[in-house]
Structures are given as structure tokens and as C-alpha cells.
Amino acid sequence: MNASKKTAVIVVDLQNNLTREGGSNYYPSAAEMMPKVCEQLAKMRSAGAQLIYIWTKAGNSSGLTCRPHQFNKELSGRLMPESDDKWMELDDRLPVDPERDVIIRKFTYSAFWGTPLLEILEQKGIENVLICGIKTNVCCRQTMIDSVSHGFRTYMLRDMTSTNNDEIKEYHLAEMDKYFAKVIDSDEAVRRLETGVF
């Protein structure tokens, strides 16, 4: 099987409250990267990759998950809003194809924990996992660690992730590249998918 057919792109938390001005956890760098993210995701799908969109549903649990702030009130991290309004929806600029793409709701940082993601990847024969989205150093990193722990060849897409600032982003990407997952730009990912070689 061509390597592109064994590759999934996991798109983490590109929701309106993170990508659009006025959102509760909005990051300007996220808005800046969205045009390229949308363009590259469409190319990756065309080259044969399976796109998997992940979105966070705050305030609920899968029965297997718990957010740290629920049991440790000393934490001061930013929380997702407890709402079901438009801010929690996936950014409608994303090239979502309901016939071909997978959409999974997560309840904590990792896209794997308490979700059917692992089973879906295994059923589809996925070997390579590309990760992009928000935040580089939180949900993307935790998803990446779990991906590697489950035995997938994992890549972080440098120009398709965002966090508070470039210094934090580059520090965490360097750590990931050293210990866990290869960090590549999206153009390289598209080239690999189009040639079928990972």
C-alpha cells in the first residue's frame, strides 16, 4: 500500500474560540496560519491522507476522562468555555469533507484519551500520523506523545501549529523533534504524500 494511504493528519482544536478574533482563547498566530492550513489540508487529502478533525467539548466527560482543573483547583490555566455556541464549533474555513473525513470530539488534552481515535487509526491501517493545530505545547504535544506511545510514526507540522508566541512554539517543537516526533514543514509533508514515501 502506498505510504500516503497509510497516513492520517490529525487536526487538533481548530475551533472558532481559538482561531477567530473575539474567541475566549484566541491566538492571533492561529488566525494568521489558517489560510495555509486550509490550503495544505486540501492538498493532503487529495494526495491520499486521511484527515481527522478533533474538537474539544468542555464541561462533559466521556466517562474515561477528567480535566486537571476539576480535581486540582490550584491550577490557573485557561479553560475552554462551558458552552455549545458557535465559538465551540470547528472553524468553517476548514476544508471538511463529511464523506471522507473523520470528526472526533475529545474531552481532555489528548485526542486519544477516552476517544475512538486509536481504533479508527488501526482499522484504516494507518502507520504515519501528522499532527497540526492548537496549542503546539498542550493538546498537540499530548496527542503527539500518545501517538508515539501507540507505535505510530509521528510528525509535527511546524507551520500548521500555533500557541502563545513563537518562542514557546519553537522550544516545544525542538523538544519533540529531539525525543518523540520528526518536525517538518507542511510543504515537505505534501511532497512526501504525493510521492508516497515516508
Secondary structure, 3 states (H helix, E strand, C coil): CCHHHHEEEEEECCEHHHHCCCCCCCCHHHHHHHHHHHHHHHHHHHCCCEEEEEEECCCCCCCCCCCHHHHCCCCCCCCCCCCCCHHHCECCCCCCCCCCCEEEEECCCCCCCCCCHHHHHHHCCCCEEEEEEECCCCHHHHHHHHHHHCCCEEEEEEEEEECCCHHHHHHHHHHHHHHCCEEECHHHHHHHHHHCCC
